[in-house]
Amino acid sequence: MTYGGHYGGQQPPGGNRRPPRGPREHQSAQMLPVPGSDRARQGPPPRPRHQPTRVAPVPGHQPPHQPPPDGERPRPPRRRRWSFGRVLMALALVFVLFIGAVWLYLEFSINRIDALPDYEGRPAAASGTNWLIVGSDSRAGLDADQQAQLVTGDTGGQRTDTIMIAHIPDNDTAPTLLSLPRDSQVEIPGYGTNKINAAFSFGGAPLLAQTIEQATGLRIDHYAEIGFGGFANLVDAMGGVEMDIPAEMRDTKTGIVIPAGKQTLDGAQALGFVRMRYSSATPRSDLDRVANQRKFIGAMASQMASPSTLLNPFDVFPLLADAPDALTMDTGDHLHNLLGLAWAMRGISDGGVVTTTMPTTDSSAENWDEEKSQALFDAFRNDTPVPDSAIVN
């Protein structure tokens, strides 16, 4: 083999030698330790520490957790501060849970009876909703001192001092609260003709409801009853009910006196007001009494629905505590039905509810006026306004 170039194609002196090293290779060769030298005994020099290559973060990508370098303490996680919106949501949740607990308590605590059983010939359902509201003179749960305080007397058994039908229409027609005089003569199934309040004595709520349905031709959808003690307790739980008494009321039979003027009636005074009929202020006896009962129910419902009562825990909590023991409803009734009744009746005070007494032929209120009564019942069945001729104040 011949070589060209500087040697003219001849083999360079020294035989087959490597070409000269480049600068880098020559420098590396000079750094190699000489066998037997101190550097050879110490071993090869340490390799330089590898530095990780930094990579630019990718937007939206969460890098994996890196342990802190040696000698640095890990930082504690930052605590999230509650914003105003989160605090408001937490309070709203607590409020909803509280309302739900109260609702369930009332739903399962109210007394219930089978007041509206089906029977052969019962009237068919029609437009609107009809409530039978009963105020009984039951003294159950009252001891002798409480009976004396409420001036209930010691009459045995139980009758109905108050009988009303509340009609809530399905349209924009105004609701109607109708009073049935307790001395009205009607046919009581199985007992012949008698005063309407005797039906409650003979057969309780079921017989009273059946008697009213057959006498009026109206189907009763819901039932609510309250006794002497429960009525007085509800009024006291509300802190009393404000009434404007136009003239002094002095009951010659019970001795109850209610002065004239705007005042707040407590439970005992309220019970005396709705029962009073032997007074110069009630010359029409039972007709004046039922008119006063409607006035009081209107004032009571309006006060219960007012923000000053609903937003005052000192009024709401005692009222919720006493309501289950004071009320008795039908087995098919629920709390939302009762709230619907209270909401509809709140307009009695401002004229938003039509209030009337069953039209009768004379002041004794024993016999109903057949023509006017029928016009009243037809208005209930068809959800039409009650004719003025059938309204008795």
Residue pairs with C-beta under 8 A, 6 or more apart in sequence:
1 11
2 9
2 10
2 11
3 9
3 10
3 11
3 12
21 29
33 39
33 40
33 44
34 40
57 63
68 74
82 90
102 320
103 335
105 320
105 324
106 320
106 323
106 324
106 335
107 334
107 335
109 324
110 323
110 324
110 327
110 328
110 329
110 335
110 338
111 324
111 325
111 327
111 328
111 329
112 328
112 329
112 330
112 331
112 333
113 204
113 205
113 328
113 329
113 330
113 331
114 206
114 330
114 331
115 132
115 204
115 205
115 206
115 209
115 223
115 225
115 328
115 329
115 330
115 331
116 206
116 209
116 220
116 221
116 222
116 223
116 330
116 332
117 206
119 210
121 214
122 210
122 213
122 219
123 213
123 214
123 217
123 218
123 219
124 219
125 219
125 221
126 218
126 219
126 380
126 381
126 382
127 169
127 170
127 171
127 381
127 382
127 383
128 167
128 168
128 169
128 170
128 380
128 383
129 167
129 168
129 170
129 221
129 222
129 340
130 165
130 166
130 167
130 168
130 218
130 219
130 220
130 221
130 222
130 380
131 164
131 165
131 166
131 167
131 168
131 220
131 221
131 222
131 223
131 224
131 341
132 163
132 164
132 165
132 208
132 209
132 212
132 220
132 222
132 223
132 224
133 162
133 163
133 164
133 165
133 166
133 224
133 225
134 160
134 162
134 163
134 164
134 200
134 205
134 208
134 223
134 224
134 225
134 226
135 160
135 161
135 162
135 163
135 225
135 226
135 227
135 231
135 274
135 293
136 158
136 159
136 160
136 161
136 200
136 225
136 226
136 227
136 228
137 152
137 155
137 158
137 159
137 160
137 161
137 227
137 228
138 158
138 227
138 228
139 147
139 152
139 158
139 227
139 228
139 229
140 158
140 227
140 229
141 227
141 229
141 325
142 150
142 152
142 228
142 229
146 229
147 153
147 154
149 268
150 228
150 229
150 232
150 267
150 268
150 271
151 254
151 255
151 256
151 268
151 271
151 272
152 228
152 271
153 254
157 201
158 200
158 201
158 227
159 182
159 197
159 198
159 200
159 201
160 182
160 196
160 197
160 200
160 208
161 182
161 197
161 274
161 275
162 179
162 182
162 274
162 290
162 293
163 179
163 180
163 182
163 196
163 197
163 208
163 212
164 177
164 178
164 179
164 180
164 293
164 294
164 297
165 177
165 178
165 180
165 212
165 216
165 218
165 220
165 380
166 175
166 176
166 177
166 178
166 341
166 344
166 345
167 175
167 176
167 177
167 178
167 380
168 175
168 340
168 341
168 344
169 175
169 383
170 383
171 383
173 383
173 384
173 385
174 347
174 352
174 353
174 354
174 385
175 344
175 345
175 347
175 352
175 353
175 354
176 353
176 354
176 355
176 356
176 379
176 380
176 386
177 294
177 297
177 345
177 348
177 353
177 354
177 355
177 356
178 356
178 357
178 358
178 376
179 290
179 291
179 293
179 294
179 355
179 356
179 357
179 358
180 196
180 212
180 358
181 196
181 286
181 287
181 290
181 357
181 358
181 360
181 365
181 366
182 195
182 196
182 197
182 286
183 195
183 196
183 197
183 286
183 364
183 365
183 366
184 195
184 196
184 358
184 360
184 365
184 366
184 367
184 368
185 193
185 194
185 195
185 196
185 366
185 367
186 193
186 194
186 196
186 199
186 211
186 215
187 193
187 211
187 214
187 215
188 194
188 196
188 198
188 199
188 202
188 207
188 211
189 207
189 210
189 211
189 214
190 202
190 203
190 207
191 198
191 199
191 202
196 208
196 211
196 212
196 215
199 207
199 208
199 210
199 211
200 207
200 208
205 223
205 225
205 328
209 220
209 223
212 218
212 220
213 219
213 220
216 373
216 377
217 377
217 381
218 377
218 380
218 381
222 329
222 330
222 332
222 333
222 337
222 341
223 328
223 329
223 330
223 333
224 327
224 328
224 329
224 333
224 338
224 341
225 327
225 328
225 329
226 234
226 326
226 327
226 328
227 326
228 271
229 326
230 322
230 325
230 326
230 327
231 267
231 270
231 271
231 274
231 326
232 267
232 268
232 270
232 271
233 267
233 322
233 325
233 326
234 267
234 319
234 322
234 323
234 326
235 241
235 265
235 266
235 267
235 270
235 271
235 300
236 266
236 267
237 315
237 318
237 319
237 321
237 322
238 300
238 303
238 304
238 309
238 315
238 318
238 319
239 264
239 314
239 315
240 264
240 265
240 266
240 267
240 270
241 264
241 265
241 270
241 296
241 299
241 300
241 303
242 262
242 263
242 264
242 265
242 299
242 303
243 262
243 263
243 264
243 265
243 273
243 295
243 296
243 299
244 261
244 262
244 263
245 258
245 259
245 260
245 261
245 262
245 263
245 273
246 260
246 281
247 260
247 280
247 281
248 257
248 258
248 259
248 260
248 281
249 256
249 257
249 258
249 273
249 276
249 279
249 281
249 282
250 256
250 257
250 258
250 279
250 280
250 281
251 257
251 272
251 276
251 278
251 279
252 278
252 279
253 278
254 272
254 275
254 276
254 278
256 269
256 272
256 276
258 265
258 269
258 272
258 273
258 276
265 273
270 296
273 292
273 296
274 289
274 292
274 293
274 296
275 289
276 282
276 289
276 292
277 285
277 286
277 288
277 289
278 285
281 288
282 288
282 289
282 292
284 363
285 363
285 365
286 365
287 357
287 360
287 363
287 365
287 392
290 357
291 355
291 357
291 393
294 348
294 355
295 348
297 345
297 348
298 345
298 346
298 347
298 348
298 349
298 353
298 355
299 348
299 349
301 342
301 345
301 346
301 348
302 346
302 347
302 348
302 349
302 350
303 309
304 310
304 319
304 342
304 346
305 342
305 343
305 346
308 315
309 315
309 316
309 319
310 316
327 338
329 338
344 353
345 353
346 352
347 353
348 355
354 385
354 386
354 391
355 393
356 376
356 386
356 390
356 391
356 392
356 393
357 365
357 392
357 393
358 365
358 368
358 373
358 376
358 392
359 368
359 369
359 372
359 373
359 376
359 390
359 392
360 366
360 367
360 368
360 369
360 392
361 367
361 368
361 369
372 387
372 389
372 390
373 390
375 386
375 387
375 389
375 390
376 386
376 387
376 390
378 384
379 385
379 386
379 387
379 390
